[in-house]
Amino acid sequence: MDNTQQPKPDRKRFAIASFVFGIVSSIPIPAVLFFFDPIKPVSAEMLRVLFSTIYSPILIMIVGLIGLILGIMGLKSTKRIFSVIGVTLCIISLLSGSFLLIINIFASMVSPH
């Protein structure tokens, strides 16, 4: 009989996937800030169009949630730093996605149809 234990599989794939999902879900944040001009007054319609067309806030939150789950699963891997960065980016994306969703809802309530 062979009593050797099988080594635990490394979860570095989860850590790297979390990192990638974190980057992908964070792309809209600088894009929104780049198009926002603080000097000109911004109408509610412009805000609604801006925040809903770059990426859907719901899509940002879905990608961020998937990345967060993968990052938590990859915390005990050899690529732990990728997992930590991925979890951080995904949390920021979840918060910004929910903020954009709230802005989008308020902008659609304010604009007359």
Secondary structure by P-SEA (a helix, b strand, c coil): ccccccccccaaaaaaaaaaaaaaaacaaaaaaaaccccccccaaaaaaaaaccccaaaaaaaaaaaaaaaaaaccccaaaaaaaaaaaaaaaaaaaaaaaaaaaaaaaaccc
